[in-house]
Amino acid sequence: MKLGIDLGSRFVKIAVQNGETVEFHREDTVFFYKNRVKRDEKGVKIDLSAYGADENTVITATGYGRNMLTFANANVISEIKAHYQGALQSTGENEFILVDVGGQDSKVIYVRDGYIEDFVMNDKCAASTGRFLENACRILDITLEELSGMTENPVKMNSTCAVFSESELVGKIAEGIPMEHIGAGVNESIARRLFPLIRKYRHKKLYAAGGVAENRGLIRLLSEMAESEIQVIKNPQFNGCFGCLYY
């Protein structure tokens, strides 16, 4: 049995492989740390028995929390390696660009001849991440699914900061701008922040991963900017933990 775990800022994603079968699990990060993490005189340890893991399970971990916990029989790898390998296995391609938008950062990985040729990350601002999308939906009082359908007549969002963008959203609502146009503006603003990361790669095969990849409106707008269709890989939110299974 193999287990891959991606300890993200918003969710913990787990892939469990038994033979040819792979099962996926997702837990809220705070819930996971409160209920699956044990502390004793030897340090901080993680209990994965709820997912069928035992002392013989091969575990590979990635994500923000990968260096915080003590694992038995575990490998610890970078997020870049995990997401690269997950996309490599999911797409069956040996040259592509992967756009991964997580809860707290964005990353673009260029794979050539089956290996990582280059990558770039944006982890300095939350304005192009899943966390910003969740906050925007809270302010607009809509669901993420509703937001993903909003692409027409996007209102211009001028703020480049996630915190100030929230105030700008409230202002747009006060102006009486239709909710659909504001939501489209949110999607477009994230696409505009992601586009510089893929600009030099836009003529190559593009794939998207991460929970935000399920926002079809954002993917459509980013595809238009890139002048190339961006395909969403299978199980995009679990790409990191899936990639862990191959180390």
N, C-alpha and C positions, 0 to 999 in steps of 0.2 A: 504493500500500500504506500502511495505517495500523497503528500499534502503540500499544496502551495498556498501561502498566505500573504495578502497585500494589506498591510496595516496603514490604511489611509487616514487622512485628517477628518473625513466625514463618515466613512464606512470602512469596516474591515471585510474584505472579500476573501473567500476560501474556496479552493478547488481541491476535491478529493478524488484520487484515481485508484480504482480497483480493477485491474486487468485493462480492458478496453473502455470501461465506463468511467466517465468523469461527472461528478456532481458538484454543483455550485451552491454556496451559502453566502448570505450577507447579513452583517450585524451592524447596528449603530455603534460607532466607535466608543462612545461613553459607556453604553451598555456592555460592550465587550470587555472593556478594561475593568468595569465594576464586577462582572460576573465570571470572567474567564482568567483573570490575572490573580495569581497568588503571591503573597509576600511572606518571606520567612528570614531567618538569620543568614541564609545563603544568598539572599538577593531576591530579585523579582523574576518570577517564573510564570509561564503561560500554560494553561490547562486546555488541551485540545481534545480531550476524551469525548466531549459532546459530539464531535464530528467523526468518531470512530478511531481516533489516533491512539496508539500505544507506544511502548518503548521500542518497537521494531519499525515504526513508521518513519519514512524518510521525509524530512520537512525542509522546505526552502522558503525563506521569508524575504519580503521586500517592503517598500513603503516607508513613510515617515517614522513609524515606530519600530523599524527592524533592529535598531541598535539599542533600544530601551529595555528589551526583554531577554531573558535567558531561555534558549531552546535546547532540548535534548535531541540528538541526532539531526542537527539542523545546519543548513547552509544559509548564509546571508548574502544577498546580491543587491546591486543597485536597481533603481526603478528603470533606468534606461535599458539595462540588460533584460529585465523581466518583460517589459513591454515589447522590446524588439523580438524576443523569442516567441512571445505569445502571438504577435502578428505574423511572424515567419511561419509558424505552424498553422495558423488559421487561414492565411491567404494562399499558401503553397507557392508564393512568388519569391524570387531571390533578389529582386530590385524594386524598391517602392519607397514612398514617403509615408510615415505614420504620424498623424496628428493626434496627440493624446491630450485631452482636457480633463483634468481632475478637479477635485474639490478645492484645492489650494494652489495649484500651479498648472502651467501648460508646457508641453514639450513637443518638439518635432524631431523625428529620428529618420535619417537617410540610410537605407539598407542597400548595399550594392554587392553583388556576387555572394549573397547570403550572409554578409558581415556588416557591422555598423561602420559606415564610412564617415558620418558626421552627425552631430545632434546639437540642438539649441534648446535652452529652457528659459521660461519666464516665470520666476518665482518671487518677483519683487512687488507685485501688485495683484490684488484679488479681483480686479475688474474684468479679467478674461477667464474666470473660473466658475465651477459649479456653485461655489458658495455665493457668488454675486447673483447668479440666476435664481437661487433659492430666496435670497433677500429681496430681489426685484419682484418675484411672485408674491411674497408676503405683503409687500407694499401695495401692489396692484390688486391683491385679493383674487388671484387666479392660480390655477394649477400649472405645474410644469408641462403637462400635456396640452393645456390650452395655449400656453406660451409658444409651444413648438409649432403651432399652426399659424402663427402671426408673422407675415412677411411683407404684406402690402402697405405701401405708403408709409414707410418708417419715419417717425419723427427724428430729427437730428438731436443726438445726445452730445453735448459739448464737453462734459467733464471727463477727465482722464483718470479720475480717482474713484474707487469703489464707494468710499464714504460719501464724497460729494455727489456722486451719481444718484445715491438714494434721495438726497435732498432735491436734486433736479427732477427725479420722477414725481415727487410730491408736487412740485411746481407745475409739471405738465398736467397732472390730474386737476389741479386748481384752475388751470387755463381752460379746462373743458375739452381737451384733445381726446378723441375717441380712444378707448382702451386698446383696440386692435392696432392702432398706429403707434401707441406708446410701446406695446409689447414688441412690435416689429422693430422699433427703434432700439430696444434692448438687444434683440438678436443681432441687428446690424452692427451695433457698437462693439459687441464681442467679436464678430467676424472681422471688423476693421482692425482690432487689436491682434488677432491671430494671423491676419494676412501677411504682415511683414516677416513672420517666422517661416512662411512657406514660399515667399515671393520668388526666390532663386530656384525653387524646386518645382514650380507649378506646371511644368510641361511633362512631368513624370507621373507614374501611376500613384494616386493618392488614396490613402485609407484613413479612417478615423476610429479612435477607440476612446474609452473613458465614458463615464455616465452621461456627460454632456453630448456625446455623439448621438444619443437618442433624441436630441432636439433637432428634428428634421428641418425646421425653419432655419436654424443656424447653419446647418450643413448645406442647405440650398443656397443661402446667401454667400457663404464662404466659397462654394463651388463656382458661383457666378464671378466672384472677384478673381479666383484662380484660373478662370477660363478652362476648367477641367473638372469633371465629375469626381466628387469625393465619395468613395464607397465606405459604408459602415461595416466593420468586420462583425463576425458572429460573436454574440455575448460580449459587447464592447466594454461593459463595466467590469467584467471579470478578466480582462486581457492580462493584467499584471500577475494575478495569482495563477492563471492558466500557464503563462510563460514560465513560472517558477517550477512547474512539473518537469521541465526539460533540462534541469541542472542537477 
